[in-house]
Amino acid sequence: MPMRPSSRIEGPPMRELFLKNAYVYRGRDFAPADVLVQEGVLAAVGPDIHYPVGTQVLDLNGMALVPGFIDVHTHGGDGIDVNAAAARDLQKIGAFFARHGTTSWLCSILTDTEQQTLWCIDQARQAIECPGPGARLLGIHLEGPFLAPAYKGAMPQHLLRQGDAELFRRYQEAAGGAVRYLTVSPEVEGVLEMIAQVSKEVAVAIGHSGADYETSMRAIANGAAAATHTFNAMGLFHQHRPAIMGAVLESSVYCEAICDGRHLHPAAVRLLLKCKGWDRVVAVTDSIQAAGLPDGHYKLGVNDVVVLDGDAKLADTGVRAGSTLSQDTALRNLMDFTGKSAADVLPLLTENPARLIGVFEKKGSIEPGKDADLVVLDRAWNVRRTIVAGESVYEA
């Protein structure tokens, strides 16, 4: 498809925006179309669209227009760690993400003290209620504290605890219902019962776990809907002991994948997609504050992290601790790893995460009535413009 640089929007933001000469990703394929945005919502998609006088017009000159990316698992970026981020810092993270095509995200709160977790929740709630000019914070991902010590990764072991639905509900009440995603370990005492109690209130993922196959399948039967950073920090498959890995591959749960080329070998990504299908894998970054910054010393919650050649590891143990990945890089990596087109890969960053956390009614695809969260990509699949709720929040 022919692609040329986009023209610059001049003047103040307007309530209507008309995107013409776009190559629109819709129905899992690309086709020429125009898009009309009104009041932050997609009003019309297709040919021969009439728009009001005074509407702001942007000619995309045949560039690709795709749904905004959704990251359901990230601990920060651009020097900011979620566990230490005030509301204004979360807005800054959102602005950073927008440069990489992310329009919606969940802030992942690493296992911490109850007091600090409640502070993080309060800051997230403020950022949700007063969004800044960038990717919108949709809610919270609690990664713990109901996790297995043997697979704790970067989690502080002394803060891990048994399953406790009442503690979760205290967090959820403090968040005003904004906790959309929760990672737990099935083998931890009380967690199976907890999943059954809360799985209708929040999307539950299993991970940081060495649970056996039978326990993992019970967790899924009780309502677990996903697996956190699949293959990483979990018991792996053995022909006599399929373990949690076998359970998540066999079942219909969504599987997170960190596609930075470090957490997963390209062959592991291809295997995951063959087992799960393209509609059950969710591309996440699991990024930390070092994302977008040079090698050096950083924090992940209470942990000291060293980043060398873009690879983040705990300073004291050398265990990998999150990533420096962005979602636009994940898109290009997935295309490279699989040999597939952007049309094949895009659901992993758009539709699938939207379905997982229950927001597909408004996000994840380009259809009339949905939020106007859009990304303009050039021929090399680099982000040229990011639009959130009909407003341009980033232009290359």
For each residue, the residues with C-beta under 8 A, 3 or more apart:
1: 23 30 62 64 379
2: 61 62
3: 61 62 63 64 378 379
4: 61 62 63
5: 61 378 384
6: 58 59 60 61 63 376 384 385 395
7: 58 59 61
8: 395
9: 56 58 392 395
10:
11: 14 56
12:
13: 56 391 392
14: 11 17 54 55 56
15: 38 39 390
16: 36 37 38 51 52 54 55 56
17: 14 36 37 55 56 57 58 372 387 390
18: 34 35 36 37 49 51 55 56 57 58
19: 22 34 35 36 37 58 60 65 374
20: 34 57 58 59 60
21: 32 34 59 60 61 62
22: 19 32 33 34 35 60 62 63 64 65 376
23: 1 30 31 32 33 60 62 63 64 65
24: 30 31 32 33 35 45 64 65 366
25: 28 29 30 64 65 66 67 342 343 346 366
26: 29 30 31 33 45 365 366 367
27:
28: 25 343 344 346 347
29: 25 26 343
30: 1 23 24 25 26 64 342 343
31: 23 24 26
32: 21 22 23 24 47 62
33: 22 23 24 26 45 46 47
34: 18 19 20 21 22 44 45 46 47 49
35: 18 19 22 24 42 44 45 49 65 366 374
36: 16 17 18 19 42 43 44 45 49 51 55
37: 16 17 18 19 40 41 42 43 372 387 390
38: 15 16 41 43 390
39: 15 390
40: 37 371 372 389 390 391
41: 37 38 369 370 371 372 390
42: 35 36 37 45 366 367 368 369 370 371 372
43: 36 37 38 368
44: 34 35 36 49 368
45: 24 26 33 34 35 36 42 49 366 367 368
46: 33 34 49
47: 32 33 34
48:
49: 18 34 35 36 44 45 46
50:
51: 16 18 36 55 57
52: 16 55
53:
54: 14 16
55: 14 16 17 18 36 51 52
56: 9 11 13 14 16 17 18
57: 17 18 20 51
58: 6 7 9 17 18 19 20
59: 6 7 20 21
60: 6 19 20 21 22 23 63 65 376
61: 2 3 4 5 6 7 21
62: 1 2 3 4 21 22 23 32
63: 3 4 6 22 23 60 376 377 378 384
64: 1 3 22 23 24 25 30 342 376 377 378 381
65: 19 22 23 24 25 35 60 366 374 375 376 377
66: 25 342 346 350 366 374 375 377
67: 25 346 350 351 363 364 365 366 373 374 375
68: 101 102 103 104 135 350 363 373 374 375 386 387 388
69: 100 101 102 103 104 327 328 331 349 350 375
70: 102 103 104 105 138 349 350 353 354 357 359 363 364
71: 74 97 102 104 105 106 284 285 287 327 353
72: 105 106 141 180 181 256 282 284 353 356 357
73: 106 108 141 143 181 228 229 256 284 285 286
74: 71 77 82 97 105 106 107 108 284 285 286 287
75: 81 82 83 107 108 110 286 287 288 289 300 301 322
76: 80 81 82 85 93 107 287 288 289 291
77: 74 80 93 96 97 287 288 289 290 291 292 326
78: 92 93 95 96 289 291 292 293
79: 289 292 293
80: 76 77 84 85 89 90 92 93 96 289
81: 75 76 84 85 288 289 298 299 300 301
82: 74 75 76 85 90 93 107 108 109 110 120
83: 75 109 110 112 116 120 300 301 302
84: 80 81 89 299
85: 76 80 81 82 89 90 93 107 120 123
86: 89 90 123
87: 90 91 123 124 126 127 130
88: 91 92 127 132
89: 80 84 85 86 92 93 123
90: 80 82 85 86 87 93 94 107 123 124 127 137
91: 87 88 94 95 127 131 132 133 134
92: 78 80 88 89 95 96 132 134
93: 76 77 78 80 82 85 89 90 96 97 105 107 134 135
94: 90 91 97 98 105 127 131 132 134 135 136 137
95: 78 91 92 98 99 132 133 134 135 393 394
96: 77 78 80 92 93 99 100 134 291 292
97: 71 74 77 93 94 100 102 105 134 135 326 327
98: 94 95 101 102 103 133 134 135 386 388 393 394
99: 95 96 383 386 394
100: 69 96 97 326 327 328 329 383
101: 68 69 98 326 327 328 331 375 377 383 386
102: 68 69 70 71 97 98 105 135 326 327 386
103: 68 69 70 98 135 136 363 373 374 375 386 387 388
104: 68 69 70 71 135 136 137 138 359 363 373
105: 70 71 72 74 93 94 97 102 135 136 137 138
106: 71 72 73 74 137 138 139 140 141 180 181 357
107: 74 75 76 82 85 90 93 120 124 127 137 140 141
108: 73 74 75 82 141 142 143 286
109: 82 83 112 117 120 121 124 140 141 142 143
110: 75 82 83 143 144 154 155 300 301
111: 143 144 145 147 155 156 159 160 301
112: 83 109 116 117 120 145 156 159 301 302
113: 116 117 159
114: 117 118 167
115: 118 119
116: 83 112 113 119 120
117: 109 112 113 114 120 121 142 145 171
118: 114 115 121 122 171 174
119: 115 116 122 123
120: 82 83 85 107 109 112 116 117 123 124 140
121: 109 117 118 124 125 140 171 174 175 178 179
122: 118 119 125 126 174
123: 85 86 87 89 90 119 120 126 127
124: 87 90 107 109 120 121 127 128 137 139 140 175 178
125: 121 122 128 129 174 175 176 178
126: 87 122 123 129 130
127: 87 88 90 91 94 107 123 124 130 131 132 137
128: 124 125 131 137 138 139 178
129: 125 126
130: 87 126 127
131: 91 94 127 128 134 136 137
132: 88 91 92 94 95 127
133: 91 95 98 391 393
134: 91 92 93 94 95 96 97 98 131 388 393 394
135: 68 93 94 95 97 98 102 103 104 105 386 388 393
136: 94 103 104 105 131 373 388 389
137: 90 94 104 105 106 107 124 127 128 131
138: 70 104 105 106 128 180 357 359
139: 106 124 128 175 178 179 180 181 357
140: 106 107 109 120 121 124 175 178 179 180 181
141: 72 73 106 107 108 109 179 180 181 182 183
142: 108 109 117 168 171 179 181 182 183
143: 73 108 109 110 111 147 155 183 208 228
144: 110 111 147 155 159 160 183 184 208
145: 111 112 117 155 159 160 161
146: 160 161 162 163 164 184 185 188 190 191 194
147: 111 143 144 151 152 155 160 183 184 185 188 207 208 209
148: 151 152 160 185 187 188 208 209 210 211
149: 152 157 160
150: 210
151: 147 148 185 208 209 210 233 234 235
152: 147 148 149 155 156 157 160 208 233
153: 208 232 233 319 320 321
154: 110 300 301 303 305 314 319 321 322
155: 110 111 143 144 145 147 152 159 160 208
156: 111 112 152 159 160 301 302 303
157: 149 152 160
158:
159: 111 112 113 144 145 155 156
160: 111 144 145 146 147 148 149 152 155 156 157 188
161: 145 146 164 167
162: 146 188 189 190 191
163: 146 184 188 189 190 191 192 193 194 195
164: 146 161 167 168 190 194
165: 168 169 193 194 197 198
166: 169 170
167: 114 161 164 170 171
168: 142 164 165 171 172 179 182 194 198 202
169: 165 166 172 173 198 201
170: 166 167 173 174
171: 117 118 121 142 167 168 174 175 179
172: 168 169 175 177 179 201 202
173: 169 170 176
174: 118 121 122 125 170 171
175: 121 124 125 139 140 171 172 178 179
176: 125 173
177: 172
178: 121 124 125 128 139 140 175
179: 121 139 140 141 142 168 171 172 175 182 202
180: 72 106 138 139 140 141 202 203 357 358
181: 72 73 106 139 140 141 142 202 203 205 226 356 357
182: 141 142 168 179 198 202 203 204 205
183: 141 142 143 144 147 204 205 206 207 208 228
184: 144 146 147 163 188 191 194 195 204 205 206 207 219 224
185: 146 147 148 151 188 191 206 207 208 209 211
186: 191 192 195 206 209 211 215 216 218 219 224 244
187: 148 191 209 210 211 212 215
188: 146 147 148 160 162 163 184 185 191
189: 162 163
190: 146 162 163 164 193 194
191: 146 162 163 184 185 186 187 188 194 195 219
192: 163 186 195 196 215 218 219 222
193: 163 165 190 196 197
194: 146 163 164 165 168 184 190 191 197 198
195: 163 184 186 191 192 198 199 204 219 222 223 224
196: 192 193 199 222 223
197: 165 193 194
198: 165 168 169 182 194 195 201 202 204
199: 195 196 202 204 222 223 224 225
200: 223
201: 169 172 198
202: 168 172 179 180 181 182 198 199
203: 180 181 182 225 226 356 357 358
204: 182 183 184 195 198 199 223 224 225 226
205: 181 182 183 184 224 225 226 227 228 254 256
206: 183 184 185 186 209 211 216 219 220 224 226 227 228 244 248 253
207: 147 183 184 185 227 228 229 230 233 234 256
208: 143 144 147 148 151 152 153 155 183 185 228 233 234
209: 147 148 151 185 186 187 206 216 233 234 235 244
210: 148 150 151 187 234 235 243 244
211: 148 185 186 187 206 215 216 219 235 243 244 247
212: 187 215 216 235 241 243 244
213: 216 217 241 242 243 244 246 247
214: 217 218
215: 186 187 192 211 212 218 219 244
216: 186 206 209 211 212 213 219 220 243 244 246 247 248
217: 213 214 220 221 247 251
218: 186 192 214 215 221 222
219: 184 186 191 192 195 206 211 215 216 222 224 247
220: 206 216 217 223 224 247 248 251 253
221: 217 218
222: 192 195 196 199 218 219
223: 195 196 199 200 204 220
224: 184 186 195 199 204 205 206 219 220 253
225: 199 203 204 205 253 254 356
226: 181 203 204 205 206 253 254 255 256 282 356
227: 205 206 207 230 234 244 248 253 254 255 256
228: 73 143 183 205 206 207 208 233 256
229: 73 207 232 233 256 257 258 263 284 286
230: 207 227 234 245 248 255 256 257 272
231: 234 236 245 263 264 268 272
232: 153 229 258 263 264 320
233: 151 152 153 207 208 209 228 229
234: 151 207 208 209 210 227 230 231 243 244 245
235: 151 209 210 211 212 241 243 244 245
236: 231 243 245
237: 242 243 245 246 249
238: 241 242 243
239: 242
240:
241: 212 213 235 238
242: 213 237 238 239 245 246 247 250
243: 210 211 212 213 216 234 235 236 237 238 246 247
244: 186 206 209 210 211 212 213 215 216 227 234 235 247 248
245: 230 231 234 235 236 237 242 248 249
246: 213 216 237 242 243 249 250
247: 211 213 216 217 219 220 242 243 244 250 251
248: 206 216 220 227 230 244 245 251 253 255
249: 237 245 246 255 272 275 276
250: 242 246 247
251: 217 220 247 248
252: 280
253: 206 220 224 225 226 227 248 280
254: 205 225 226 227 280 281 282 352 355 356
255: 226 227 230 248 249 272 276 280 281 282
256: 72 73 205 207 226 227 228 229 230 281 282 283 284 286
257: 229 230 264 269 272 281 282 283 284 348
258: 229 232 262 263 264 284 285 286 323 325
259: 263 264 269 283 325 330 333 334 337
260: 263 264 285 323 324 325 329 330 333
261: 264 265 266 333 337
262: 258 311 320 323
263: 229 231 232 258 259 260 286 320 323
264: 231 232 257 258 259 260 261 268 269 272
265: 261 268 269
266: 261 269 270 336 337 338
267: 270 271
268: 231 264 265 271 272
269: 257 259 264 265 266 272 273 334 337 338
270: 266 267 273 274 337 338
271: 267 268 274 275
272: 230 231 249 255 257 264 268 269 275 276 281
273: 269 270 276 277 278 281 338
274: 270 271
275: 249 271 272
276: 249 255 272 273 280 281
277: 273 280 281
278: 273 281 344 347 348
279: 347 351 352
280: 252 253 254 255 276 277 352
281: 254 255 256 257 272 273 276 277 278 348 352
282: 72 226 254 255 256 257 348 352 353 356
283: 256 257 259 327 330 331 334 348 349 352 353
284: 71 72 73 74 229 256 257 258 353
285: 71 73 74 258 260 291 323 325 326 327 330
286: 73 74 75 108 229 256 258 263 322 323 325
287: 71 74 75 76 77 290 291 322 323 324 325 326
288: 75 76 77 81 291 298 300 305 312 321 322 323 324
289: 75 76 77 78 79 80 81 293 298 299 300
290: 77 287 293 296 298 305 307 312 324
291: 76 77 78 96 285 287 288 323 324 325 326
292: 77 78 79 96 324 326
293: 78 79 289 290 296 298 307 324
294:
295: 307 308 309 310
296: 290 293 306 307
297: 304 305 306 307 315
298: 81 288 289 290 293 304 305 306 307 312
299: 81 84 289 302 303 304 305
300: 75 81 83 110 154 288 289 303 305 312 314 321 322
301: 75 81 83 110 111 112 154 156
302: 83 112 156 299
303: 154 156 299 300 314 315 321
304: 297 298 299 314 315 316
305: 154 288 290 297 298 299 300 312 313 314 315 321 322
306: 296 297 298 312 313 314 315
307: 290 293 295 296 297 298 310 311 312 313 324
308: 295 311 313
309: 295
310: 295 307 324
311: 262 307 308 320 324
312: 288 290 298 300 305 306 307 320 321 322 323 324
313: 305 306 307 308 317 318 319 320 321
314: 154 300 303 304 305 306 317 318 319 320 321
315: 297 303 304 305 306
316: 304
317: 313 314
318: 313 314
319: 153 154 313 314
320: 153 232 262 263 311 312 313 314
321: 153 154 288 300 303 305 312 313 314
322: 75 154 286 287 288 300 305 312
323: 258 260 262 263 285 286 287 288 291 312
324: 260 287 288 290 291 292 293 307 310 311 312
325: 258 259 260 285 286 287 291 329 330
326: 77 97 100 101 102 285 287 291 292 329 330
327: 69 71 97 100 101 102 283 285 330 331 349
328: 69 100 101 331 332 381 382 383
329: 100 260 325 326 332 333
330: 259 260 283 285 325 326 327 333 334 349
331: 69 101 283 327 328 334 335 342 345 346 349 381
332: 328 329 335 336 381
333: 259 260 261 329 330 336 337
334: 259 269 283 330 331 337 338 340 345 348
335: 331 332 338 339 340 341 342 345 381
336: 266 332 333 339
337: 259 261 266 269 270 333 334
338: 266 269 270 273 334 335 344 345
339: 335 336
340: 334 335 344 345
341: 335 344 345
342: 25 30 64 66 331 335 345 346 377 381
343: 25 28 29 30 346
344: 28 278 338 340 341 347
345: 331 334 335 338 340 341 342 348 349
346: 25 28 66 67 331 342 343 349 350 351
347: 28 278 279 344 350 351 352
348: 257 278 281 282 283 334 345 352
349: 69 70 283 327 330 331 345 346 352 353
350: 66 67 68 69 70 346 347 353 354 364 365
351: 67 279 346 347 354 355 360 364 365
352: 254 279 280 281 282 283 347 348 349 355 356 364
353: 70 71 72 282 283 284 349 350 356 357 364
354: 70 350 351 357 359 360 363 364 365
355: 254 351 352 358 360 364
356: 72 181 203 225 226 254 282 352 353
357: 70 72 106 138 139 180 181 203 353 354
358: 180 203 355
359: 70 104 138 354 362 363 364
360: 351 354 355 363 364 365
361: 370
362: 359 370 371
363: 67 68 70 103 104 354 359 360 370 371 373
364: 67 70 350 351 352 353 354 355 359 360 370
365: 26 67 350 351 354 360 370
366: 24 25 26 35 42 45 65 66 67 370 374
367: 26 42 45 370
368: 42 43 44 45
369: 41 42
370: 41 42 361 362 363 364 365 366 367 373
371: 40 41 42 362 363 389
372: 17 37 40 41 42 387 388 389 390
373: 67 68 103 104 136 363 370 387 388 389
374: 19 35 65 66 67 68 103 366 386 387
375: 65 66 67 68 69 101 103 383 385 386 387
376: 6 22 60 63 64 65 383 384 385 386 387
377: 63 64 65 66 101 342 381 382 383 384
378: 3 5 63 64 381 382 384
379: 1 3
380:
381: 64 328 331 332 335 342 377 378
382: 328 377 378 396
383: 99 100 101 328 375 376 377 386 394 396
384: 5 6 63 376 377 378 395 396
385: 6 375 376 392 394 395 396
386: 68 98 99 101 102 103 135 374 375 376 383 392 393 394 395
387: 17 37 68 103 372 373 374 375 376 390 391 392 393
388: 68 98 103 134 135 136 372 373 391 393
389: 40 136 371 372 373
390: 15 17 37 38 39 40 41 372 387
391: 13 40 133 387 388
392: 9 13 385 386 387 395
393: 95 98 133 134 135 386 387 388
394: 95 98 99 134 383 385 386
395: 6 8 9 384 385 386 392
396: 382 383 384 385
